[in-house]
Amino acid sequence: MTSIEFCSQLLSLEHSLLKFAYRLSLKKDDAKDLVQETFLRVLMKKDKYIDNARFKSWTFTIMKNAFVDNYRRSLCQNTFSDQTLESFFINKAEPAGSEDPDSTYSAIEISRNIDQLNEKYRTPFQMYINGYKYNEIADELNLKIGTVKSRIFLSRKQLMNQLKS
């Protein structure tokens, strides 16, 4: 598929994407923003599109994933607004150095329980909590990615059981 065909197919979906975005966000401006973000993501991932795949469903999947990412990101933010006309925003952030004794104890207890895990579970879990991605852990430990995911899941499960008691 040439670039011109790709772009023309994408532009032909604009009306359908806008309707779908409106159903997801329920706000006209948010829907327009979502369509623009979808266009951007589709164009950035153009090289990953397989010619014989369904272009419309591929594009709608990208839009749905963009909406979910934005929704999750908005849940993580601790921003509150007051009800005045100016709508000031207040970020609720904890001071960097404020640790209460309970949280310090919990961190120590969690670290101790992580250290008690079996080595084959502990190593991938520690790499994961240190910011490594699944594929990086798999490459480093010469494991399949499914094995890495499984071990991290089982590590979490063991930790939850240990911390309950």
Kinemage of the C-alpha trace (Angstrom):
@kinemage 1
@onewidth
@group {chain A} dominant
@subgroup {mainchain}
@vectorlist {calphas} color= white
{ca met a 1} P 0.000 0.000 0.000
{ca thr a 2} L 1.423 3.371 -0.957
{ca ser a 3} L 1.513 6.336 1.379
{ca ile a 4} L -1.186 8.106 -0.609
{ca glu a 5} L -3.522 5.098 -0.410
{ca phe a 6} L -2.783 4.738 3.294
{ca cys a 7} L -3.591 8.393 4.019
{ca ser a 8} L -6.713 8.384 1.862
{ca gln a 9} L -8.033 5.288 3.654
{ca leu a 10} L -7.307 6.937 6.975
{ca leu a 11} L -9.091 10.146 5.999
{ca ser a 12} L -12.096 8.182 4.726
{ca leu a 13} L -12.536 6.798 8.259
{ca glu a 14} L -12.625 10.206 9.941
{ca his a 15} L -16.418 10.416 10.262
{ca ser a 16} L -16.708 6.862 11.638
{ca leu a 17} L -13.814 7.453 14.030
{ca leu a 18} L -15.424 10.662 15.278
{ca lys a 19} L -18.702 8.875 15.999
{ca phe a 20} L -16.876 6.080 17.833
{ca ala a 21} L -14.773 8.577 19.790
{ca tyr a 22} L -17.899 10.456 20.841
{ca arg a 23} L -19.441 7.221 22.138
{ca leu a 24} L -16.290 6.591 24.166
{ca ser a 25} L -15.748 10.065 25.599
{ca leu a 26} L -19.279 11.547 25.543
{ca lys a 27} L -17.813 15.016 24.889
{ca lys a 28} L -17.460 16.556 21.449
{ca asp a 29} L -14.109 18.257 22.104
{ca asp a 30} L -12.639 15.150 23.720
{ca ala a 31} L -13.834 13.087 20.765
{ca lys a 32} L -12.093 15.424 18.313
{ca asp a 33} L -8.907 15.255 20.366
{ca leu a 34} L -9.114 11.469 20.401
{ca val a 35} L -9.503 11.342 16.628
{ca gln a 36} L -6.454 13.579 16.205
{ca glu a 37} L -4.435 11.418 18.585
{ca thr a 38} L -5.569 8.324 16.694
{ca phe a 39} L -4.468 9.842 13.389
{ca leu a 40} L -1.085 10.610 14.910
{ca arg a 41} L -0.672 7.110 16.335
{ca val a 42} L -1.764 5.455 13.077
{ca leu a 43} L 0.707 7.518 11.085
{ca met a 44} L 3.481 6.755 13.549
{ca lys a 45} L 2.717 3.003 13.349
{ca lys a 46} L 2.291 2.976 9.582
{ca asp a 47} L 5.257 0.635 9.147
{ca lys a 48} L 3.612 -1.958 11.417
{ca tyr a 49} L 0.492 -2.225 9.297
{ca ile a 50} L 0.237 -5.455 7.317
{ca asp a 51} L -1.261 -4.913 3.851
{ca asn a 52} L -3.716 -7.792 3.974
{ca ala a 53} L -5.039 -6.862 7.432
{ca arg a 54} L -8.293 -4.989 7.974
{ca phe a 55} L -7.367 -1.331 8.024
{ca lys a 56} L -10.582 -0.144 9.650
{ca ser a 57} L -10.450 -2.559 12.581
{ca trp a 58} L -6.730 -1.868 13.047
{ca thr a 59} L -7.425 1.862 13.237
{ca phe a 60} L -10.366 1.464 15.626
{ca thr a 61} L -8.235 -0.732 17.892
{ca ile a 62} L -5.593 1.983 18.014
{ca met a 63} L -8.302 4.507 18.941
{ca lys a 64} L -9.694 2.292 21.701
{ca asn a 65} L -6.200 1.769 23.119
{ca ala a 66} L -5.527 5.525 23.017
{ca phe a 67} L -8.770 6.159 24.892
{ca val a 68} L -7.902 3.539 27.536
{ca asp a 69} L -4.394 4.986 27.936
{ca asn a 70} L -5.801 8.494 28.404
{ca tyr a 71} L -8.421 7.250 30.848
{ca arg a 72} L -5.847 5.418 32.961
{ca arg a 73} L -3.546 8.412 32.882
{ca ser a 74} L -6.368 10.655 34.108
{ca leu a 75} L -7.096 8.292 36.990
{ca cys a 76} L -3.483 8.407 38.119
{ca gln a 77} L -3.393 12.180 38.332
{ca asn a 78} L -4.323 13.709 41.647
{ca thr a 79} L -5.642 16.965 40.242
{ca phe a 80} L -8.699 18.609 41.709
{ca ser a 81} L -10.487 21.712 40.488
{ca asp a 82} L -12.562 24.128 42.429
{ca gln a 83} L -15.996 25.181 41.204
{ca thr a 84} L -15.208 28.817 40.431
{ca leu a 85} L -15.385 30.319 36.973
{ca glu a 86} L -11.593 30.470 36.733
{ca ser a 87} L -11.363 26.758 37.631
{ca phe a 88} L -8.049 26.693 39.444
{ca phe a 89} L -6.319 23.349 39.653
{ca ile a 90} L -4.757 22.030 42.814
{ca asn a 91} L -2.320 19.142 42.693
{ca lys a 92} L -2.439 16.955 45.745
{ca ala a 93} L 1.117 15.796 46.122
{ca glu a 94} L 2.870 14.433 49.151
{ca pro a 95} L 6.100 16.145 50.171
{ca ala a 96} L 9.113 14.143 49.055
{ca gly a 97} L 10.553 13.594 52.514
{ca ser a 98} L 7.387 12.724 54.407
{ca glu a 99} L 7.430 9.109 55.420
{ca asp a 100} L 5.376 7.969 58.312
{ca pro a 101} L 6.603 5.041 60.408
{ca asp a 102} L 3.889 2.729 59.104
{ca ser a 103} L 4.883 3.164 55.472
{ca thr a 104} L 8.588 2.688 56.296
{ca tyr a 105} L 7.809 -0.493 58.161
{ca ser a 106} L 5.688 -1.727 55.289
{ca ala a 107} L 8.472 -1.083 52.785
{ca ile a 108} L 10.940 -2.960 54.971
{ca glu a 109} L 8.491 -5.832 55.422
{ca ile a 110} L 7.796 -6.012 51.692
{ca ser a 111} L 11.530 -6.025 50.900
{ca arg a 112} L 12.078 -8.805 53.428
{ca asn a 113} L 9.288 -10.877 51.856
{ca ile a 114} L 10.684 -10.291 48.362
{ca asp a 115} L 14.073 -11.537 49.566
{ca gln a 116} L 12.402 -14.727 50.852
{ca leu a 117} L 11.069 -15.629 47.402
{ca asn a 118} L 12.634 -18.494 45.503
{ca glu a 119} L 15.490 -17.232 43.267
{ca lys a 120} L 13.734 -18.164 40.020
{ca tyr a 121} L 10.778 -15.953 41.036
{ca arg a 122} L 12.692 -13.234 42.883
{ca thr a 123} L 15.073 -12.249 40.071
{ca pro a 124} L 12.443 -11.528 37.377
{ca phe a 125} L 10.218 -9.794 39.943
{ca gln a 126} L 13.016 -7.520 41.164
{ca met a 127} L 13.950 -6.672 37.581
{ca tyr a 128} L 10.311 -5.857 36.840
{ca ile a 129} L 9.905 -3.534 39.835
{ca asn a 130} L 13.195 -1.865 38.864
{ca gly a 131} L 11.655 -0.838 35.549
{ca tyr a 132} L 12.700 -3.558 33.122
{ca lys a 133} L 10.160 -4.568 30.487
{ca tyr a 134} L 9.074 -8.180 30.050
{ca asn a 135} L 11.088 -8.666 26.857
{ca glu a 136} L 14.235 -7.202 28.470
{ca ile a 137} L 13.895 -9.572 31.425
{ca ala a 138} L 13.363 -12.512 29.072
{ca asp a 139} L 16.478 -11.614 27.070
{ca glu a 140} L 18.599 -11.092 30.172
{ca leu a 141} L 17.569 -14.361 31.852
{ca asn a 142} L 17.285 -16.415 28.630
{ca leu a 143} L 13.644 -17.231 29.295
{ca lys a 144} L 10.519 -17.111 27.185
{ca ile a 145} L 8.392 -14.018 27.695
{ca gly a 146} L 5.457 -16.158 28.868
{ca thr a 147} L 7.637 -17.697 31.552
{ca val a 148} L 8.705 -14.252 32.733
{ca lys a 149} L 5.094 -13.053 32.949
{ca ser a 150} L 4.094 -16.212 34.789
{ca arg a 151} L 6.904 -15.902 37.332
{ca ile a 152} L 6.130 -12.254 38.011
{ca phe a 153} L 2.440 -13.092 38.472
{ca leu a 154} L 3.260 -15.963 40.836
{ca ser a 155} L 5.681 -13.711 42.764
{ca arg a 156} L 2.928 -11.170 43.331
{ca lys a 157} L 0.563 -13.897 44.437
{ca gln a 158} L 3.100 -15.312 46.905
{ca leu a 159} L 3.835 -11.836 48.277
{ca met a 160} L 0.154 -11.095 48.810
{ca asn a 161} L -0.270 -14.362 50.695
{ca gln a 162} L 2.817 -13.723 52.819
{ca leu a 163} L 1.772 -10.167 53.649
{ca lys a 164} L -1.741 -11.205 54.660
{ca ser a 165} L -0.359 -13.324 57.482
